[in-house]
């Protein structure tokens, strides 16, 4: 009887021990499940879904520039301030710009006066080239015949006729200065042609030399005209926007300057992202005066542990919610997975870009990003 009772007690003890082991195993499994790696992962997720912290990216930025050197008398916005359409960003000192305009206008008038002189010189040179070229084409024989006939003529009427022909010939040869000397070459008509021909040929050689000189002069004047035109174009490129600025008509895609010298922003809401660290008053042309950033941000970056990268592929849907307000949610998509890994806090991670059509909170804001399977 005692033996039976002892066996029953042993069996009951083994059963209790088995129940205790099952209970302990179930408790360990519960602790292991609740202590998995990502602290941001909450709630029940589908198999393959992974959750990460994400940082909202900076919105698209644009630099505010002016195409001329300016002096700023007042900054009318602060960093971080949101700016609406027609908001005044800064105040320009217009007096230096007016003085610059007067100086440039004087330079332009001087260049225009120089261009008129050069153009007149170029026109005269072109005329001389044309006249000399025509003179070099003149045949000497008709002129020599007229000269010989003048020497042989006995009547005054004939001599007047041949003298007129000779003057016409010498005019076409640009050699009227030879008229008197040719009529006093000799008393022997048979020697006239032999004595006159060398003089006319020397004159042709002189005309050839003049033609070369005129062509060189024309090239030089044309070069000066071209340089003058380029100087005027450069001056106009600087003067025209300055003229528009002073009369209140100058504007860009980012805004315009009114007649009081205030730079007025034009466009949708933006934020003043950056002002110059050193608030100088003078800025050279095209120097960034400030950086404006879009207030509507549509992307964020998550850093994925290297071993989880295969689960995060381009095109995968992403659920996005604020870190401290899980009642809000936006949908996005994995846009790009970086090909290069980084070391952050001693851990190898890969940067992943997530985009969304929703307007996310401001740059630097922390969100929760749950990447779902592509088929999910």
WOPEBEL-V695997 format. One record per run of one state. SS is the DSSP state (helix for helix, strand for strand, loop for the rest). FROM is the first residue (numbers start at 0). LEN is the number of residues. If there is no record, write none. Layout:
SS&FROM&LEN + SS&FROM&LEN
This chain:
loop&0&1 + helix&1&33 + loop&34&15 + strand&49&7 + loop&56&4 + strand&60&4 + loop&64&5 + strand&69&6 + loop&75&6 + strand&81&2 + loop&83&4 + strand&87&5 + loop&92&1 + helix&93&43 + loop&136&3 + helix&139&13 + loop&152&3 + helix&155&17 + loop&172&3 + helix&175&7 + loop&182&6 + helix&188&58 + loop&246&4 + strand&250&2 + loop&252&2 + strand&254&3 + loop&257&4 + strand&261&4 + loop&265&4 + strand&269&6 + loop&275&6 + strand&281&2 + loop&283&6 + strand&289&5 + loop&294&2 + strand&296&9 + helix&305&6 + loop&311&5 + strand&316&6 + loop&322&2 + strand&324&20 + loop&344&2 + strand&346&14 + loop&360&5 + strand&365&6 + loop&371&5
